[in-house]
Amino acid sequence: MVSLLELFDGQSASDSMLRLVAGTVLLFLMGLTEALAVEETKKDKIGPWEIEATFKDNKFDHCAISRKVDEVVASFLRTRAGLSLTLESPNWKLDRGKNYPVRMKAGAASWSTDVAAEANSVSVPISDKKFKEGLRAANVFMVEGAGSTIRIPLDQSRAALDRLDNCLTKNSRAVETNPFVAPTRQP
């Protein structure tokens, strides 16, 4: 009796089955490799700040600087859309999707806004121009919530924020300049 595989390509059923299994394994491994390469980061440090450039699907996504103070991680994220702040602590129990009112202070600059909550973090786009300028000049950044005040020292933050802007400029321009050359991934 002749199998359909033998009729289809003139090979024995076992050879065809072996090729099918090998091809399936190869496709699985290629998919696994692609899944692992979906997000790539390049990190560096400036004083207490860690800076990173993140790429998703081999395309530039964002740059960020972050530092940990006590149990709070403060991160400034820079994308083409602008600057945003995320504060995160494993100790927080927040209502996901809720907005909490805060007052932020950086030196003489202050800004009242709402932050969007996740389970243990809050985030907000920093849209106030005076406040952005205050971040570069201040020694301390404070977020006053209803329950307490979070104090983040800004030592070496001017250099870190400058590097954050340079990271965005350098990495977003690399792809636009020459689409045939992989971008230089610099934080």
HUBELLIN-V239939 format. One record per pair of residues at least 12 apart in sequence whose C-alpha atoms are under 10 Angstrom apart, sorted by the first residue. I is the first residue (numbers start at 1). J is the second residue. D is the distance in Angstrom with one decimal. If there is no record, write none. Layout:
BEGIN
i->I j->J d->D
i->I j->J d->D
END
This chain:
BEGIN
i->5 j->17 d->8.3
i->34 j->57 d->8.4
i->35 j->57 d->9.0
i->36 j->57 d->9.9
i->37 j->55 d->9.4
i->37 j->56 d->8.1
i->37 j->57 d->7.1
i->37 j->58 d->7.8
i->38 j->55 d->7.9
i->38 j->56 d->5.3
i->38 j->57 d->4.7
i->38 j->58 d->7.0
i->38 j->59 d->9.4
i->39 j->54 d->6.9
i->39 j->55 d->5.5
i->39 j->56 d->4.4
i->39 j->57 d->6.3
i->39 j->58 d->7.5
i->39 j->59 d->9.0
i->39 j->60 d->9.7
i->39 j->61 d->9.2
i->40 j->52 d->9.9
i->40 j->53 d->8.3
i->40 j->54 d->5.7
i->40 j->55 d->5.1
i->40 j->56 d->6.5
i->40 j->57 d->8.4
i->40 j->58 d->7.7
i->40 j->59 d->9.4
i->40 j->60 d->9.4
i->40 j->61 d->9.8
i->40 j->185 d->9.5
i->41 j->53 d->5.5
i->41 j->54 d->4.4
i->41 j->55 d->6.2
i->41 j->56 d->8.9
i->41 j->60 d->9.8
i->41 j->61 d->9.9
i->41 j->62 d->9.7
i->41 j->63 d->9.2
i->41 j->185 d->8.3
i->41 j->186 d->9.3
i->41 j->187 d->8.6
i->42 j->54 d->6.7
i->42 j->55 d->8.7
i->42 j->63 d->9.5
i->42 j->185 d->6.6
i->42 j->186 d->6.5
i->42 j->187 d->6.0
i->43 j->63 d->9.7
i->43 j->64 d->9.5
i->43 j->65 d->9.5
i->43 j->185 d->9.6
i->43 j->186 d->8.0
i->43 j->187 d->6.0
i->44 j->65 d->9.4
i->44 j->186 d->8.7
i->44 j->187 d->6.4
i->45 j->65 d->8.8
i->45 j->66 d->9.6
i->45 j->67 d->9.9
i->45 j->160 d->8.5
i->45 j->187 d->9.1
i->46 j->65 d->9.1
i->46 j->155 d->9.8
i->46 j->156 d->7.1
i->46 j->157 d->8.3
i->46 j->159 d->7.4
i->46 j->160 d->6.1
i->46 j->161 d->9.9
i->46 j->163 d->8.8
i->47 j->67 d->9.6
i->47 j->155 d->7.7
i->47 j->156 d->6.2
i->47 j->157 d->8.5
i->47 j->159 d->9.1
i->47 j->160 d->8.3
i->48 j->65 d->9.8
i->48 j->66 d->8.3
i->48 j->67 d->6.1
i->48 j->68 d->8.2
i->48 j->69 d->9.7
i->48 j->153 d->9.5
i->48 j->154 d->9.1
i->48 j->155 d->7.6
i->48 j->156 d->7.6
i->48 j->157 d->8.7
i->48 j->160 d->9.3
i->49 j->64 d->9.6
i->49 j->65 d->6.0
i->49 j->66 d->5.4
i->49 j->67 d->5.0
i->49 j->68 d->8.4
i->49 j->74 d->9.6
i->49 j->75 d->9.2
i->49 j->154 d->9.2
i->49 j->155 d->8.8
i->49 j->156 d->7.8
i->49 j->157 d->7.5
i->49 j->159 d->9.6
i->49 j->160 d->6.7
i->49 j->161 d->9.6
i->50 j->64 d->8.0
i->50 j->65 d->5.4
i->50 j->66 d->5.3
i->50 j->67 d->6.3
i->50 j->68 d->9.5
i->50 j->75 d->9.2
i->50 j->160 d->8.4
i->50 j->187 d->9.4
i->51 j->63 d->7.2
i->51 j->64 d->5.6
i->51 j->65 d->4.3
i->51 j->66 d->6.6
i->51 j->67 d->9.1
i->51 j->75 d->9.4
i->51 j->76 d->9.5
i->51 j->77 d->9.7
i->51 j->160 d->7.4
i->51 j->161 d->9.3
i->51 j->163 d->8.0
i->51 j->164 d->7.2
i->51 j->167 d->8.9
i->51 j->186 d->9.7
i->51 j->187 d->6.0
i->52 j->64 d->5.4
i->52 j->65 d->6.5
i->52 j->66 d->8.7
i->52 j->77 d->9.6
i->52 j->163 d->10.0
i->52 j->164 d->8.5
i->52 j->167 d->8.4
i->52 j->185 d->9.6
i->52 j->186 d->8.0
i->52 j->187 d->4.9
i->53 j->65 d->9.2
i->53 j->77 d->9.9
i->53 j->78 d->9.6
i->53 j->164 d->8.9
i->53 j->167 d->6.9
i->53 j->168 d->8.1
i->53 j->171 d->8.0
i->53 j->185 d->7.0
i->53 j->186 d->6.5
i->53 j->187 d->4.7
i->54 j->171 d->9.5
i->54 j->185 d->8.6
i->54 j->186 d->9.5
i->54 j->187 d->8.5
i->55 j->171 d->9.4
i->55 j->183 d->10.0
i->55 j->185 d->8.5
i->58 j->182 d->8.5
i->58 j->183 d->9.0
i->59 j->171 d->9.2
i->59 j->172 d->8.8
i->59 j->175 d->8.0
i->59 j->182 d->9.2
i->59 j->183 d->8.5
i->60 j->79 d->9.4
i->60 j->168 d->8.8
i->60 j->171 d->6.4
i->60 j->172 d->6.2
i->60 j->173 d->9.5
i->60 j->174 d->9.1
i->60 j->175 d->8.2
i->60 j->183 d->8.3
i->60 j->185 d->8.6
i->61 j->78 d->9.2
i->61 j->79 d->7.0
i->61 j->80 d->8.8
i->61 j->168 d->9.1
i->61 j->171 d->9.0
i->61 j->172 d->8.3
i->62 j->77 d->6.9
i->62 j->78 d->5.8
i->62 j->79 d->4.9
i->62 j->80 d->7.9
i->62 j->81 d->9.9
i->62 j->164 d->9.5
i->62 j->167 d->8.6
i->62 j->168 d->6.9
i->62 j->171 d->8.7
i->62 j->172 d->8.7
i->62 j->187 d->9.8
i->63 j->76 d->8.5
i->63 j->77 d->5.9
i->63 j->78 d->5.2
i->63 j->79 d->6.7
i->63 j->80 d->9.8
i->63 j->83 d->9.8
i->63 j->163 d->9.4
i->63 j->164 d->6.3
i->63 j->165 d->8.2
i->63 j->166 d->9.3
i->63 j->167 d->6.3
i->63 j->168 d->6.1
i->63 j->169 d->9.8
i->63 j->171 d->8.8
i->63 j->186 d->9.5
i->63 j->187 d->7.0
i->64 j->76 d->5.5
i->64 j->77 d->4.3
i->64 j->78 d->5.9
i->64 j->79 d->8.7
i->64 j->83 d->9.3
i->64 j->84 d->9.4
i->64 j->85 d->9.5
i->64 j->160 d->9.5
i->64 j->161 d->9.1
i->64 j->163 d->9.6
i->64 j->164 d->6.5
i->64 j->165 d->9.5
i->64 j->167 d->8.8
i->64 j->168 d->9.2
i->64 j->187 d->8.4
i->65 j->77 d->6.7
i->65 j->78 d->8.6
i->65 j->85 d->9.8
i->65 j->157 d->9.1
i->65 j->160 d->6.9
i->65 j->161 d->7.6
i->65 j->163 d->8.9
i->65 j->164 d->6.8
i->65 j->187 d->9.3
i->66 j->85 d->9.6
i->66 j->86 d->9.1
i->66 j->87 d->9.5
i->66 j->157 d->9.9
i->66 j->160 d->9.3
i->67 j->152 d->8.7
i->67 j->153 d->9.4
i->67 j->154 d->9.6
i->68 j->87 d->9.7
i->68 j->88 d->9.3
i->68 j->89 d->9.5
i->68 j->152 d->8.6
i->68 j->153 d->10.0
i->69 j->89 d->10.0
i->69 j->150 d->9.3
i->69 j->151 d->8.2
i->69 j->152 d->6.6
i->69 j->153 d->8.2
i->70 j->89 d->9.2
i->70 j->151 d->9.9
i->70 j->152 d->9.6
i->71 j->88 d->8.2
i->71 j->89 d->5.7
i->71 j->90 d->7.3
i->71 j->91 d->7.6
i->71 j->92 d->9.8
i->72 j->87 d->6.6
i->72 j->88 d->5.5
i->72 j->89 d->4.8
i->72 j->90 d->8.0
i->72 j->91 d->8.8
i->72 j->92 d->9.5
i->72 j->121 d->9.3
i->72 j->150 d->8.3
i->72 j->151 d->9.5
i->72 j->152 d->8.8
i->73 j->86 d->8.0
i->73 j->87 d->5.7
i->73 j->88 d->5.2
i->73 j->89 d->6.5
i->73 j->90 d->9.5
i->73 j->121 d->9.2
i->73 j->152 d->9.2
i->74 j->86 d->5.9
i->74 j->87 d->4.7
i->74 j->88 d->6.7
i->74 j->89 d->9.2
i->74 j->121 d->9.8
i->74 j->122 d->10.0
i->74 j->123 d->9.8
i->74 j->150 d->9.9
i->74 j->151 d->10.0
i->74 j->152 d->7.5
i->75 j->87 d->6.4
i->75 j->88 d->8.4
i->75 j->123 d->9.2
i->76 j->123 d->9.6
i->76 j->124 d->9.8
i->76 j->125 d->9.5
i->76 j->126 d->9.3
i->76 j->160 d->9.9
i->76 j->161 d->8.4
i->76 j->164 d->8.6
i->77 j->123 d->10.0
i->77 j->125 d->9.0
i->77 j->126 d->9.8
i->77 j->161 d->10.0
i->77 j->164 d->8.3
i->78 j->125 d->9.8
i->78 j->161 d->9.4
i->78 j->164 d->6.8
i->78 j->165 d->7.3
i->78 j->167 d->8.8
i->78 j->168 d->6.9
i->79 j->164 d->9.7
i->79 j->165 d->9.2
i->79 j->167 d->9.9
i->79 j->168 d->6.8
i->79 j->169 d->9.7
i->79 j->172 d->9.1
i->80 j->168 d->7.5
i->80 j->169 d->8.9
i->80 j->172 d->8.2
i->81 j->125 d->9.3
i->82 j->125 d->7.4
i->82 j->126 d->7.7
i->82 j->127 d->7.9
i->82 j->165 d->9.9
i->83 j->124 d->8.9
i->83 j->125 d->6.0
i->83 j->126 d->5.6
i->83 j->127 d->7.6
i->83 j->132 d->8.7
i->83 j->164 d->9.7
i->83 j->165 d->9.4
i->84 j->123 d->7.1
i->84 j->124 d->5.6
i->84 j->125 d->4.0
i->84 j->126 d->5.0
i->84 j->127 d->8.2
i->85 j->115 d->9.2
i->85 j->122 d->8.2
i->85 j->123 d->5.4
i->85 j->124 d->5.4
i->85 j->125 d->6.3
i->85 j->126 d->6.7
i->86 j->115 d->9.0
i->86 j->116 d->9.4
i->86 j->117 d->9.7
i->86 j->121 d->6.9
i->86 j->122 d->5.6
i->86 j->123 d->4.2
i->86 j->124 d->6.7
i->86 j->125 d->8.9
i->87 j->115 d->9.6
i->87 j->117 d->9.7
i->87 j->120 d->8.7
i->87 j->121 d->5.5
i->87 j->122 d->5.4
i->87 j->123 d->6.4
i->87 j->124 d->9.2
i->87 j->143 d->9.6
i->87 j->150 d->9.3
i->88 j->117 d->9.8
i->88 j->118 d->9.2
i->88 j->119 d->9.3
i->88 j->120 d->5.9
i->88 j->121 d->4.1
i->88 j->122 d->6.5
i->88 j->123 d->8.7
i->89 j->119 d->9.5
i->89 j->120 d->5.7
i->89 j->121 d->6.3
i->89 j->122 d->9.3
i->90 j->119 d->9.0
i->90 j->120 d->5.9
i->90 j->121 d->8.3
i->91 j->119 d->9.9
i->91 j->120 d->7.1
i->91 j->121 d->9.7
i->92 j->118 d->9.7
i->92 j->119 d->7.4
i->92 j->120 d->4.9
i->92 j->121 d->7.3
i->92 j->122 d->9.8
i->93 j->117 d->9.7
i->93 j->118 d->8.8
i->93 j->119 d->5.9
i->93 j->120 d->5.7
i->93 j->121 d->8.7
i->94 j->116 d->9.9
i->94 j->117 d->6.4
i->94 j->118 d->6.4
i->94 j->119 d->5.0
i->94 j->120 d->5.9
i->94 j->121 d->7.5
i->94 j->122 d->8.6
i->95 j->116 d->9.5
i->95 j->117 d->6.4
i->95 j->118 d->6.6
i->95 j->119 d->6.2
i->95 j->120 d->8.7
i->95 j->121 d->9.8
i->96 j->116 d->8.0
i->96 j->117 d->5.2
i->96 j->118 d->4.2
i->96 j->119 d->5.3
i->96 j->120 d->8.5
i->96 j->121 d->8.9
i->96 j->122 d->9.2
i->97 j->115 d->9.9
i->97 j->116 d->6.4
i->97 j->117 d->5.5
i->97 j->118 d->6.3
i->97 j->119 d->8.8
i->97 j->122 d->9.7
i->98 j->114 d->9.5
i->98 j->115 d->8.4
i->98 j->116 d->6.0
i->98 j->117 d->5.5
i->98 j->118 d->7.9
i->98 j->119 d->9.9
i->98 j->122 d->9.5
i->99 j->113 d->9.5
i->99 j->114 d->5.7
i->99 j->115 d->5.3
i->99 j->116 d->4.6
i->99 j->117 d->6.0
i->99 j->118 d->9.6
i->99 j->122 d->8.6
i->99 j->123 d->9.5
i->99 j->124 d->9.8
i->100 j->113 d->8.4
i->100 j->114 d->5.2
i->100 j->115 d->5.3
i->100 j->116 d->6.6
i->100 j->117 d->7.3
i->100 j->122 d->8.5
i->100 j->145 d->7.7
i->100 j->146 d->8.4
i->101 j->113 d->5.9
i->101 j->114 d->4.3
i->101 j->115 d->6.4
i->101 j->116 d->9.2
i->101 j->144 d->8.8
i->101 j->145 d->6.7
i->101 j->146 d->7.6
i->102 j->114 d->5.8
i->102 j->115 d->7.0
i->102 j->142 d->9.9
i->102 j->143 d->6.5
i->102 j->144 d->5.5
i->102 j->145 d->4.8
i->102 j->146 d->7.4
i->102 j->149 d->9.4
i->103 j->115 d->9.9
i->103 j->142 d->8.1
i->103 j->143 d->5.8
i->103 j->144 d->5.1
i->103 j->145 d->6.8
i->103 j->146 d->9.5
i->103 j->149 d->9.3
i->104 j->131 d->8.4
i->104 j->141 d->7.3
i->104 j->142 d->5.6
i->104 j->143 d->4.5
i->104 j->144 d->6.2
i->104 j->145 d->8.9
i->104 j->149 d->9.4
i->104 j->150 d->9.5
i->105 j->131 d->7.8
i->105 j->134 d->8.3
i->105 j->135 d->8.6
i->105 j->138 d->9.1
i->105 j->140 d->8.2
i->105 j->141 d->5.8
i->105 j->142 d->5.1
i->105 j->143 d->6.5
i->105 j->144 d->8.1
i->105 j->151 d->9.5
i->106 j->130 d->9.8
i->106 j->131 d->6.9
i->106 j->132 d->8.7
i->106 j->133 d->8.9
i->106 j->134 d->5.4
i->106 j->135 d->5.4
i->106 j->136 d->8.5
i->106 j->137 d->7.9
i->106 j->138 d->5.4
i->106 j->139 d->7.6
i->106 j->140 d->6.1
i->106 j->141 d->4.6
i->106 j->142 d->6.5
i->106 j->143 d->9.0
i->106 j->152 d->9.7
i->106 j->153 d->9.9
i->106 j->154 d->9.0
i->107 j->131 d->9.1
i->107 j->133 d->9.9
i->107 j->134 d->6.1
i->107 j->135 d->7.5
i->107 j->136 d->9.4
i->107 j->137 d->7.1
i->107 j->138 d->4.6
i->107 j->139 d->6.8
i->107 j->140 d->6.7
i->107 j->141 d->7.3
i->107 j->142 d->9.0
i->108 j->130 d->9.6
i->108 j->131 d->8.9
i->108 j->134 d->6.9
i->108 j->135 d->9.7
i->108 j->137 d->9.2
i->108 j->138 d->7.9
i->109 j->128 d->9.8
i->109 j->129 d->9.8
i->109 j->130 d->6.5
i->109 j->131 d->5.3
i->109 j->132 d->8.6
i->109 j->133 d->8.1
i->109 j->134 d->5.3
i->109 j->135 d->8.1
i->109 j->137 d->9.6
i->109 j->138 d->8.7
i->109 j->141 d->9.8
i->110 j->128 d->9.2
i->110 j->130 d->8.2
i->110 j->131 d->6.2
i->110 j->132 d->9.8
i->110 j->134 d->8.2
i->110 j->135 d->9.9
i->110 j->141 d->9.7
i->110 j->142 d->9.2
i->110 j->143 d->9.6
i->111 j->126 d->9.4
i->111 j->127 d->9.7
i->111 j->128 d->7.2
i->111 j->129 d->9.9
i->111 j->130 d->8.6
i->111 j->131 d->6.5
i->111 j->132 d->9.9
i->111 j->143 d->9.6
i->112 j->128 d->9.5
i->112 j->143 d->9.6
i->112 j->144 d->9.3
i->113 j->125 d->9.7
i->113 j->126 d->9.3
i->113 j->127 d->9.8
i->113 j->128 d->9.6
i->114 j->145 d->9.8
i->115 j->145 d->9.8
i->133 j->158 d->10.0
i->135 j->154 d->7.9
i->135 j->157 d->7.9
i->135 j->158 d->7.8
i->135 j->161 d->8.8
i->136 j->154 d->8.4
i->136 j->156 d->9.3
i->136 j->157 d->6.6
i->136 j->158 d->4.9
i->136 j->159 d->8.6
i->136 j->160 d->9.3
i->136 j->161 d->7.2
i->136 j->162 d->8.8
i->137 j->154 d->8.9
i->137 j->157 d->8.7
i->137 j->158 d->7.1
i->138 j->153 d->8.9
i->138 j->154 d->6.8
i->138 j->155 d->8.7
i->138 j->157 d->8.7
i->138 j->158 d->8.7
i->139 j->152 d->8.9
i->139 j->153 d->6.1
i->139 j->154 d->4.9
i->139 j->155 d->6.1
i->139 j->156 d->8.8
i->139 j->157 d->8.4
i->139 j->158 d->9.6
i->140 j->152 d->5.8
i->140 j->153 d->4.5
i->140 j->154 d->5.0
i->140 j->155 d->7.8
i->140 j->157 d->9.6
i->141 j->153 d->6.2
i->141 j->154 d->6.5
i->142 j->154 d->10.0
i->163 j->187 d->7.6
i->164 j->187 d->7.5
i->165 j->187 d->9.9
i->166 j->186 d->9.3
i->166 j->187 d->8.3
i->167 j->185 d->8.8
i->167 j->186 d->6.5
i->167 j->187 d->5.3
i->168 j->186 d->9.4
i->168 j->187 d->8.4
i->170 j->183 d->8.8
i->170 j->184 d->8.0
i->170 j->185 d->8.5
i->170 j->186 d->7.6
i->170 j->187 d->8.9
i->171 j->183 d->6.6
i->171 j->184 d->6.8
i->171 j->185 d->6.5
i->171 j->186 d->7.0
i->171 j->187 d->8.4
i->172 j->184 d->9.9
i->172 j->185 d->9.9
END
